[in-house]
Amino acid sequence: MAVILRALALLSVSGASTALFAQELADSWLTPYIAANTLSLAARQRLIIGMAIGAAVAVVAGLLALWNSVRRLNRIAHLLAPAILVGFIPPLCTPAAWPNALNLCVVLGAFVLLGERLFRMALAAAAERPKASTFASSRDRWAVLVPDRIRRWLPALIVLAAVIGYGVYMSVFTLRMHGRFQTYGFDLGQYDNVFWNTMHGHPLRCTPLSMDENWHSMRSHADLAVLFLAPIYAIRPGGAILLVMQSWMIALGAIPLYRFAARRLPRWYATVIALAYLFFPPTHGLQFYDIHFQPIAALFVLLVIDFVDERRYWACGLAFVAALACREDISVGLAIFGAFLVLTGHRMKAGLMMAVAASAYFVVIRFIVMPSFGPWGFSDIYKDLYPTGSRTFGGIIATMLSNPTFTFGTLLIPEKLRYALQILVPVAFLPIRRSYLVVAIVPGAISTLLTTAYPPTVDIGFQYSGHFLPYIFPAAALCIAAFGREGPGLVRRRAALAALVMATTLCTVHWGAIPPRDKVHGGFATMSMRAPTEADRQKHRDLVALNAMIPPTASVAISEAEMPHVSRDVIRTLRDTADADYLLYGTSSGYGGAVRADAELAAGTFEVVATRPGLKLLKRKPKPGTPTAAPPPPGPVRPPGPVRPPGPVRDDARAP
């Protein structure tokens, strides 16, 4: 009797949820109802009556099945158990109904865990086929219908097509963002200047940050990868190609991830994991905030994981060096990964070499090389971890090691919980479902969750999520593989994979950029995914004309939105300084440049050279009594760099 009652209860809830789903699709009341509970009592009563009818229909159908056998009733109830979820899907797919991101994250997390449990029930019931079945297994039918060669290569071809699709898609839409002037001096303009100067014989010089000497951009970050990525930049110098390069390097990371997963799981499982990587919402967010080396490094870290697993040690070494060269903090994750290999006994020698080399590199580059160029400008993101009297990175590490209780206490704030859920819910919590895999979130946690009083590090619209990217997806593959290949283990595998698909899909609806939508969160703002208008293109032509009036050897301070579109030797950030020969700015850029430029013009230190709608070019006046410099002798002069497509200038200023 207990079995019958449980089966009928399952059927009734499934029927009620299905009826609720049908009613939710029938009208436009859902968004205000979920967000503000605005629905009349009569309407609520109609919802309840509809759910009761759905439950009654399901129970009657179950009683009819009971005439045949109790076992059949129980099996049908379990097979239909995932229908319990459908009534929640319309509310969860309505972003406007969830203004509070933390509430949404908690609900999505609970929904995904419930869904996995219900999928497990249904798959276990599906595995209980009658012994006298006249039908071949689905695998046998698939083998008959599809030739072996196609079955072997189709998953890899799907991943390859997805990689190409992602690379093209993100290139197009980030270039649209760039064309609408939604990229900025922080950070695309700065990286463009570093690449431009490196290509022209001034390695790692960043003049927008007043790092005018060669190699001095290492004061902030050791982005040595600029040296071997410069040939890509040279194809078409400018900010646009950096956005394209970043899109394709993120996309290519799906290939080593697929290879790694396919050695432990069926190829179709590996395909799903690779697609989940490409649909991961935090990756989309950072794509719409200029260019950074954390997501670029993810490709090389995934290659390291793939090659060391396959024992291709020379290739692993090259990928390891490339990953280290992307940024100094990438070495922390590689050292942790090496230690993981040693402690698990998987590739112990390679893991030991990796852990020692990455640790040594971090110590040398962070505590010896980088300080030789000046103080690090980002230690304040850990300012609550400073020991008394020491505002150094070493002091921060000392606090983490000597006062773990206080350090752990800094994690317990709503913003960090929300961020952690935004990272873990899309992967269905798989990286933390096995204790030995929790290490996969440590590299990202050090650069995000351990920071204090710096909102960008716990915002999926910024580059810091890239520290999680190359570790959590291999960990998800290992977790699924650990469930086993037969019996209950196989059921758990399939349920986990279904939960991963559901979690990725729901999170992409809220925070992703696929498929296209009007706006997407990236960096400090919400970015448009629309194409540049004719007004944007006209502003581009005007900017080209104004830039051509500036002598190639002159320095120019440029407003935030215009800087990524102008490539030349010496650029200053007009938001911070007017110490330049020329000022080029958007007249509506506000504190991004216009406020300072207009003040200099009013003070009489600059004069107007030319104007265009929305743009202005100023030239510094010579000081009284200063002789006019003689014209330079004729000779070859390197022209200024190309000006990339523009867009409307924003009024709000951005923090670095």
C-alpha positions in Angstrom: 0.0 0.0 0.0 2.9 2.4 0.8 4.3 1.9 -2.6 1.0 2.6 -4.3 0.4 5.8 -2.2 4.0 7.1 -3.0 3.4 6.4 -6.7 0.1 8.2 -6.7 1.6 11.1 -4.8 4.3 11.4 -7.4 1.8 11.3 -10.2 -0.4 13.9 -8.6 2.5 16.4 -8.1 3.6 15.8 -11.7 0.1 16.4 -12.9 -0.4 19.6 -10.8 3.0 21.0 -12.0 2.1 20.2 -15.6 -1.2 22.0 -15.3 0.5 25.0 -13.7 2.9 25.1 -16.6 0.1 25.2 -19.1 -1.6 28.1 -17.2 1.7 30.0 -17.0 2.1 29.9 -20.7 -1.5 31.1 -21.4 -1.2 34.7 -20.1 1.2 37.7 -19.4 0.6 37.8 -15.6 3.7 35.8 -14.7 6.4 38.4 -14.4 4.7 40.8 -12.0 3.3 37.9 -10.1 6.8 36.3 -9.4 8.5 39.7 -8.8 5.9 41.5 -6.7 3.1 38.9 -5.9 0.5 40.9 -8.0 -2.4 38.6 -8.8 -6.0 38.7 -7.6 -7.4 36.1 -5.3 -9.8 35.0 -8.0 -6.9 34.4 -10.4 -5.0 32.5 -7.7 -8.1 30.3 -7.1 -8.2 29.5 -10.8 -4.6 28.5 -10.7 -5.2 26.2 -7.8 -8.3 24.7 -9.4 -6.4 24.0 -12.6 -3.6 22.3 -10.6 -6.1 20.2 -8.7 -7.6 19.1 -12.0 -4.2 18.2 -13.4 -3.4 16.2 -10.2 -6.7 14.4 -10.4 -6.2 13.4 -14.0 -2.8 12.0 -13.2 -4.1 10.0 -10.2 -6.9 8.6 -12.3 -4.5 7.6 -15.0 -2.3 6.0 -12.3 -5.3 4.0 -10.9 -6.0 2.7 -14.4 -2.4 1.6 -14.6 -2.7 -0.1 -11.2 -5.3 -2.6 -12.6 -2.4 -4.1 -14.6 0.2 -4.2 -11.8 1.6 -2.3 -8.9 5.1 -2.5 -10.4 3.9 -0.8 -13.6 2.3 2.0 -11.6 5.4 2.6 -9.7 7.6 2.6 -12.8 5.3 5.0 -14.6 5.3 7.4 -11.6 9.1 7.4 -11.5 9.4 7.8 -15.3 7.2 10.9 -15.1 8.8 12.3 -12.0 10.8 15.0 -13.9 7.4 16.5 -14.9 7.4 17.9 -11.4 9.9 20.5 -12.6 8.0 21.9 -15.5 5.8 24.2 -13.5 8.9 26.0 -12.3 10.5 26.5 -15.7 8.5 29.6 -16.9 9.2 31.6 -13.8 12.9 30.5 -13.8 13.2 31.5 -17.5 11.8 35.0 -16.8 14.8 37.3 -16.0 12.6 40.3 -15.2 11.0 38.4 -12.4 14.2 38.1 -10.5 15.6 41.5 -9.5 17.6 40.0 -6.6 20.5 37.9 -8.1 21.2 36.1 -4.8 17.6 34.9 -4.5 17.7 33.7 -8.1 21.0 31.8 -7.5 19.7 30.0 -4.4 16.5 29.0 -6.2 18.4 27.8 -9.3 20.8 25.8 -7.2 18.0 24.1 -5.3 16.1 23.5 -8.6 19.2 21.9 -10.2 19.8 19.6 -7.3 16.1 18.6 -7.2 16.1 18.0 -10.9 19.1 15.7 -10.7 17.4 13.6 -8.1 14.2 13.4 -10.3 16.2 12.5 -13.4 17.9 9.8 -11.4 14.5 8.3 -10.5 13.3 8.4 -14.1 16.5 6.9 -15.5 16.5 4.1 -12.9 12.9 3.3 -13.9 13.8 3.4 -17.5 16.5 0.8 -16.9 14.0 -1.6 -15.6 13.0 -3.0 -19.0 10.7 -6.1 -19.2 12.8 -9.2 -19.8 10.7 -10.2 -22.8 11.1 -7.0 -24.6 10.7 -7.3 -28.4 12.7 -4.2 -29.0 16.5 -3.9 -29.3 18.3 -1.6 -27.0 18.7 2.0 -28.1 22.4 1.5 -28.5 21.8 -1.4 -30.9 19.4 0.6 -32.9 21.8 3.5 -33.1 24.6 1.1 -34.3 22.4 -0.2 -37.1 21.2 3.2 -38.3 24.6 5.0 -38.1 27.9 3.7 -39.6 30.7 3.1 -37.1 33.0 5.8 -38.6 30.3 8.5 -38.3 29.5 7.4 -34.7 33.2 7.7 -33.9 33.8 11.1 -35.3 30.4 12.8 -35.0 30.9 14.0 -31.4 34.3 15.5 -32.2 32.9 17.2 -35.3 30.0 18.7 -33.2 32.6 20.1 -30.8 34.7 21.5 -33.7 31.6 23.1 -35.2 30.7 24.6 -31.8 34.2 26.0 -31.4 34.0 27.7 -34.9 30.5 28.9 -34.1 31.5 30.4 -30.8 34.6 32.1 -32.2 32.6 33.7 -35.0 29.6 34.6 -32.8 31.7 36.2 -30.0 33.9 38.0 -32.5 30.9 39.5 -34.3 29.2 40.7 -31.1 32.2 42.0 -29.3 33.2 43.9 -32.4 29.7 45.3 -32.4 30.2 46.4 -28.9 33.5 48.0 -29.9 31.9 49.7 -32.8 29.4 51.3 -30.5 32.2 52.7 -28.3 31.5 50.3 -25.5 35.1 49.4 -25.0 37.4 51.6 -22.9 40.8 52.8 -22.0 40.6 50.5 -19.0 41.5 47.9 -20.2 41.4 47.5 -24.0 43.1 50.8 -24.8 45.9 50.0 -22.4 46.5 46.5 -23.8 46.3 47.8 -27.4 49.0 50.3 -26.5 51.2 47.5 -24.9 50.8 45.4 -28.1 51.4 48.4 -30.4 54.6 49.5 -28.6 55.9 45.9 -28.3 55.4 45.5 -32.1 57.4 48.7 -32.6 60.4 47.8 -30.5 59.2 49.0 -27.0 58.3 45.7 -25.2 55.7 45.9 -22.5 55.5 49.7 -22.5 52.1 51.1 -21.4 52.0 54.8 -21.9 48.3 55.3 -20.8 49.5 54.2 -17.3 52.6 56.4 -17.6 54.8 53.3 -17.8 56.9 54.9 -20.5 60.0 52.7 -20.2 60.4 49.4 -21.9 59.1 46.4 -19.7 57.6 48.7 -17.1 54.1 47.4 -17.6 55.3 44.5 -15.6 54.9 46.7 -12.6 51.1 45.9 -12.7 51.1 42.5 -14.4 53.6 40.2 -16.0 51.8 39.8 -19.3 54.8 38.3 -21.1 52.5 36.4 -23.5 52.3 39.7 -25.4 55.7 38.8 -26.9 54.5 35.7 -28.6 51.0 36.9 -29.4 52.3 40.1 -31.1 52.4 38.4 -34.5 48.6 37.9 -34.3 48.2 41.5 -33.4 50.4 42.5 -36.3 47.9 41.0 -38.8 45.7 44.2 -38.3 47.0 46.3 -35.4 44.3 47.8 -33.2 41.9 47.0 -30.4 39.5 45.0 -32.7 41.9 42.2 -33.4 42.5 41.7 -29.7 38.8 41.1 -29.1 38.7 38.6 -32.0 41.9 36.9 -30.6 40.3 36.5 -27.2 37.1 35.1 -28.6 38.9 32.4 -30.6 41.3 31.5 -27.8 38.4 30.9 -25.4 36.6 28.9 -28.0 39.7 26.7 -28.7 39.7 25.7 -25.0 36.8 23.4 -25.7 39.0 21.1 -27.8 41.5 20.0 -25.0 38.6 19.8 -22.6 36.8 17.4 -24.9 39.9 15.3 -25.4 40.5 15.1 -21.6 36.8 14.2 -20.9 36.6 11.7 -23.8 39.4 9.6 -22.2 37.2 9.0 -19.2 33.7 9.2 -20.5 31.7 8.3 -23.6 32.3 10.8 -26.4 28.8 12.1 -26.2 29.3 12.9 -22.6 32.5 14.7 -23.4 30.7 16.7 -26.1 28.1 17.9 -23.6 30.8 19.0 -21.2 32.6 20.9 -24.0 29.4 22.6 -25.0 28.6 23.5 -21.4 32.1 25.2 -21.3 31.2 27.3 -24.3 27.8 28.3 -22.8 29.3 29.1 -19.4 27.7 32.5 -18.5 30.7 34.0 -16.6 32.8 33.5 -19.8 30.2 35.5 -21.8 30.3 38.3 -19.2 34.1 38.7 -19.3 34.0 38.6 -23.1 32.0 41.8 -23.0 34.5 43.6 -20.9 37.4 44.4 -23.2 40.4 41.9 -23.2 42.3 40.3 -20.4 44.8 37.5 -20.0 43.0 35.3 -17.5 40.6 33.9 -20.1 43.4 33.7 -22.7 45.4 31.7 -20.2 42.5 29.2 -19.8 43.3 27.7 -23.2 47.0 27.0 -22.3 46.0 25.6 -18.9 43.5 23.3 -20.5 46.3 22.2 -22.9 48.5 21.5 -19.9 45.8 19.3 -18.3 45.2 17.5 -21.6 48.8 16.9 -22.5 50.0 15.8 -19.0 47.1 13.4 -18.8 48.1 12.0 -22.2 51.8 11.9 -21.2 52.8 14.3 -24.0 55.3 16.0 -21.8 57.1 18.2 -24.4 53.8 19.6 -25.6 52.8 20.0 -22.0 56.0 21.9 -21.3 55.3 24.4 -24.1 51.7 24.9 -22.9 52.9 25.3 -19.4 55.4 28.1 -20.3 52.7 29.8 -22.4 50.3 29.7 -19.5 52.8 31.1 -17.1 53.6 33.9 -19.5 50.0 35.1 -19.6 50.0 36.6 -16.0 51.9 36.1 -12.8 48.9 34.8 -10.9 48.3 31.9 -13.4 51.3 30.2 -11.8 49.3 29.9 -8.6 46.7 27.7 -10.2 49.3 25.6 -12.0 51.2 25.0 -8.7 48.0 23.8 -7.1 47.3 21.6 -10.1 50.8 20.1 -9.9 50.3 19.4 -6.2 46.9 17.8 -7.0 48.7 15.4 -9.4 51.3 14.5 -6.7 48.8 13.9 -4.0 46.4 11.8 -6.1 49.3 9.7 -7.5 48.4 10.6 -11.1 51.5 11.7 -13.1 53.4 12.2 -9.9 56.8 13.2 -11.4 55.2 15.6 -13.9 53.0 17.1 -11.1 56.0 17.6 -8.8 58.0 19.4 -11.5 55.0 21.5 -12.4 54.3 22.4 -8.7 58.0 23.4 -8.1 58.4 25.3 -11.3 55.2 27.2 -11.0 55.8 28.1 -7.3 59.4 29.2 -8.1 58.2 31.3 -11.0 55.6 33.0 -8.8 58.0 33.8 -6.1 60.6 35.2 -8.5 58.3 37.2 -10.7 56.0 38.5 -8.0 58.5 39.3 -5.2 61.7 40.1 -7.2 61.1 41.0 -10.8 57.8 43.0 -10.6 58.8 45.1 -7.6 61.9 46.2 -9.4 59.7 48.2 -11.7 57.7 49.9 -8.9 55.0 49.1 -6.4 52.2 46.8 -7.3 49.0 48.7 -7.8 46.4 46.0 -7.0 47.3 44.9 -3.5 44.4 47.1 -2.1 41.9 44.5 -3.4 43.1 42.5 -0.4 43.3 45.5 2.0 41.3 43.9 4.8 44.0 41.2 5.0 46.9 43.6 5.5 48.7 43.0 8.8 49.4 46.0 11.0 52.2 48.1 9.5 52.6 46.1 6.3 50.8 46.9 3.1 52.5 44.3 1.0 51.5 41.2 -0.9 53.7 39.2 1.4 51.8 40.5 4.4 48.5 39.4 2.7 49.9 35.9 2.4 51.1 36.0 6.0 47.5 36.8 7.1 46.0 34.0 5.1 48.4 31.5 6.6 48.5 32.7 10.2 44.9 33.9 10.7 42.7 31.5 8.7 39.7 32.2 11.0 39.6 35.9 10.1 40.3 35.1 6.5 37.4 32.7 6.3 35.2 35.3 8.0 35.8 37.7 5.0 34.1 35.1 2.8 30.8 35.2 4.6 29.0 38.0 2.9 26.0 37.9 0.5 27.9 39.2 -2.5 30.4 36.4 -2.3 27.7 33.7 -1.8 26.0 35.1 -4.9 29.2 35.0 -6.9 30.1 31.5 -5.8 26.7 30.2 -6.8 27.0 32.0 -10.2 30.2 30.0 -10.8 29.0 26.6 -9.4 25.3 26.4 -10.4 26.0 26.3 -14.2 28.1 23.2 -13.6 25.5 21.6 -11.3 28.0 21.8 -8.3 29.9 18.9 -9.9 33.4 20.2 -9.0 32.6 20.1 -5.3 30.7 16.8 -5.3 33.9 14.9 -4.5 36.1 16.1 -1.7 39.3 15.6 -3.7 37.9 17.8 -6.5 37.2 20.9 -4.4 40.8 21.9 -5.1 39.5 22.9 -8.6 37.9 26.0 -7.2 40.9 27.1 -5.1 42.8 29.0 -7.9 39.7 31.1 -8.7 38.8 31.6 -5.1 42.2 33.1 -4.2 41.7 35.8 -6.9 38.1 36.4 -6.2 36.5 35.3 -3.0 39.5 36.1 -0.9 39.6 39.7 -2.1 37.9 42.4 0.1 36.0 45.5 -0.6 36.5 45.3 -4.4 33.2 44.5 -6.2 34.6 43.6 -9.6 36.4 40.5 -8.3 33.0 39.0 -7.3 31.2 40.0 -10.5 30.8 37.6 -13.4 31.0 40.6 -15.8 34.7 40.9 -15.1 37.8 38.9 -16.1 38.5 37.3 -12.7 36.1 34.5 -13.4 38.7 33.3 -15.9 40.7 31.8 -13.1 37.9 29.2 -12.5 37.4 28.3 -16.2 40.2 25.8 -16.9 39.8 23.8 -13.7 36.1 23.4 -12.9 35.2 21.7 -16.2 37.8 19.0 -16.1 36.8 18.5 -12.4 33.1 18.1 -13.6 34.3 15.4 -16.1 36.2 13.6 -13.3 33.1 13.8 -11.0 30.8 12.3 -13.6 33.4 9.6 -14.4 33.6 8.7 -10.7 30.0 7.6 -10.6 30.7 4.4 -12.5 29.8 2.9 -15.8 27.2 0.3 -14.9 24.1 -0.2 -12.9 23.3 2.6 -10.4 26.6 4.4 -11.3 25.5 4.7 -15.0 22.1 6.1 -13.8 23.9 8.7 -11.7 26.2 9.6 -14.6 23.2 10.2 -16.9 21.3 12.2 -14.3 24.3 14.4 -13.5 24.8 15.0 -17.2 21.1 16.0 -17.6 21.4 18.3 -14.6 24.5 19.9 -16.2 22.5 20.6 -19.3 19.6 22.0 -17.4 21.8 24.2 -15.1 23.8 25.6 -18.0 20.6 26.4 -20.0 18.9 28.2 -17.1 21.9 30.2 -16.2 22.5 31.2 -19.8 19.0 32.6 -19.9 19.8 35.0 -17.1 23.5 35.8 -17.5 24.7 34.5 -20.8 25.0 36.1 -24.3 23.8 33.2 -26.4 21.4 33.5 -28.1 21.6 37.3 -28.9 19.6 39.7 -26.7 19.3 43.4 -26.4 21.8 43.8 -23.6 24.4 41.7 -21.7 26.2 42.5 -18.5 29.9 43.1 -19.0 32.3 45.0 -16.8 31.0 48.1 -15.2 27.9 48.4 -17.5 25.3 46.7 -19.5 26.5 46.3 -23.1 24.3 46.5 -26.2 24.5 43.6 -28.7 23.1 45.7 -31.5 25.1 46.7 -34.6 26.7 50.1 -34.8 24.4 52.8 -36.4 25.2 55.2 -39.2 25.8 57.8 -36.5 28.5 55.5 -35.0 30.1 55.0 -38.4 30.1 58.8 -39.0 31.8 59.3 -35.7 34.4 56.8 -36.7 35.2 58.8 -39.9 35.4 62.0 -37.9 37.8 60.4 -35.4 40.0 59.2 -38.2 40.2 62.7 -39.6 41.0 64.2 -36.2 43.6 61.6 -35.4 45.3 62.3 -38.8 45.9 65.9 -37.7 48.1 64.8 -34.8 51.9 64.5 -35.6 53.0 60.9 -35.4 55.6 61.6 -32.7 53.3 63.8 -30.5 51.7 62.6 -27.3 47.9 62.7 -27.0 45.6 62.3 -24.0 42.4 60.5 -25.1 39.1 60.1 -23.3 38.0 56.6 -22.1 35.7 55.6 -24.9 37.9 56.8 -27.7 41.2 55.4 -26.5 40.7 51.7 -27.7 40.1 53.0 -31.2 43.4 54.9 -31.6 46.8 53.0 -31.8 49.9 55.1 -31.5 53.2 55.3 -29.5 52.4 57.7 -26.7 48.9 57.9 -25.3 47.8 59.3 -22.0 44.5 58.7 -20.1 42.7 62.0 -20.3 40.5 60.9 -17.4 43.6 61.1 -15.2 45.9 63.7 -16.8 46.2 66.4 -19.4 50.0 66.1 -19.6 50.2 65.7 -23.4 50.7 67.7 -26.5 47.2 67.1 -27.7 43.8 66.3 -26.2 41.3 64.2 -28.2 38.0 63.5 -26.5 34.3 63.0 -26.8 32.5 66.1 -25.8 29.9 64.1 -23.7 32.4 61.8 -22.1 32.1 63.6 -18.7 34.6 62.5 -16.2 36.0 60.0 -18.7 37.8 63.0 -20.3 35.6 65.9 -21.2 35.6 67.5 -17.7 39.4 67.7 -17.6 39.7 68.8 -21.2 37.2 71.5 -20.9 38.9 72.8 -17.7 42.2 73.0 -19.5 40.6 74.8 -22.4 39.0 77.3 -20.0 42.3 77.8 -18.3 43.9 78.8 -21.6 46.6 76.0 -21.7 45.1 74.5 -24.8 43.5 75.8 -28.0 41.0 74.2 -30.3 42.5 72.7 -33.4 39.3 71.1 -34.9 35.9 69.9 -33.9 33.5 67.3 -35.2 30.0 66.4 -33.9 30.6 64.9 -30.5 34.4 65.1 -30.8 37.0 67.8 -30.1 40.8 68.1 -30.7 42.9 70.5 -28.6 46.6 71.5 -28.9 48.7 72.7 -26.1 49.6 76.4 -26.4 53.3 77.2 -26.3 54.4 79.0 -23.1 55.0 82.8 -23.5 58.5 83.4 -24.6 59.1 79.9 -25.7 60.7 79.9 -29.2 59.0 77.9 -31.9 60.8 74.7 -32.6 62.3 74.3 -36.0 60.6 71.8 -38.3 62.2 68.4 -38.3 64.4 67.3 -41.3 62.6 65.3 -43.9 62.7 61.6 -43.4 60.6 58.5 -42.9 58.2 58.8 -40.1 56.1 55.9 -38.8 52.4 56.9 -39.2 50.0 56.6 -36.3 48.1 53.4 -35.9 44.7 52.7 -37.4 41.6 54.0 -35.8 39.1 51.2 -35.0 35.3 51.5 -35.4 33.7 53.9 -32.9 30.4 54.2 -31.1 28.5 56.5 -28.9 30.3 58.0 -25.9 29.1 57.2 -22.5 28.8 59.9 -19.8 29.8 57.8 -16.8 33.5 57.3 -15.8 34.8 53.9 -14.9 37.1 52.8 -12.1 40.3 50.9 -13.0 
